[in-house]
Amino acid sequence: MGRKIWIGDPRKMTQKDCEYFSNGRHSCVRLLKDRNKQLVILSKQLHQKPELWCVAYGTCNLWFESYEEALSYCNKRFTPLDER
């Protein structure tokens, strides 16, 4: 997954921006933020059986076998983008 860079003022990200973090191999499902207000990406790996779910933040990529496991991990550690 490549990083997207915006030049100028920091961009306010919303759930609608998931398409920027999707490509032919991964489909971004949800965007969150960590305690340092850095972006966290929850995505599904396409064309893979069984489906794998990735949580990407910083330089770390964690893989889960189910959406429920990935979402549980995210809910314990991260907050939605719209919360302050």
N, C-alpha and C positions, 0 to 999 in steps of 0.2 A: 504494500500500500504506500503510495507516494504522499509526500506532504504538500499541502497547498499553502502558498505564501501570498499575503496581500501586502502591498506597499502603501504606506500612509497611515491614517488613523486605524486603530484596531477595529475590526469588523465585528458587529454584534451578530453572533451565530444564532440560528433558530433551527427547529426540527426540519424546516423546509430545505435546509442546506445539506441534507443527507445525500442528495444527488451528486454533490461535489466530491464526495468521498466514496462513491461507487464506481466500479469499473467492470470489465468483463469477467473478473474472477471473484469479486466481492460485491455484495450489496449492503450498503449501510442501512441499518434498521433504526438506530437511535443515536443521538448525540447527547453527551452528558459533560459535566465538568468535575475536576478533582478539587481538592481543598485549596490548591494554588491557582484555581480558575483556569487551568489548562484543559484543553479539549480531550475528551474520551470518546472513542468510536466503538459502537457495538455493531458488528457486521456479520453477515452470513456468507459462508463460502459457497459459491455457485458451482455447479457441475461436479460435485463431490458426493459420493455415497459412502457412508452416511454423512448427512450434513454436519458441518462443523461451524461453530460460532466463535468469533474472535472479539476480544476486548483489547483495544489498542490505546495505550496512553504513554506519553513520554517515549522512551525507547523500548518499551515492553509490549509484547503481544502474548496474550493468554488465550488458549484454545479450550473450548468446552464442547461436550457431545450433545448438549441440548440447550434450547433457548432458555428454559427455566433455570438451569444452572448458571448460565451467563448472566441472566437478569438478576438472580439472587445475589451473585457476586457484586454486580454493579449497584444494586440497591443498598448494600451494606457499606460501600466505600465512596460512592459518588452521588452528586445531586443533579437534578434536571437543569437544563440550561436557563430556564426562566426563573429559577429560585435564586435569591441573592445570598 
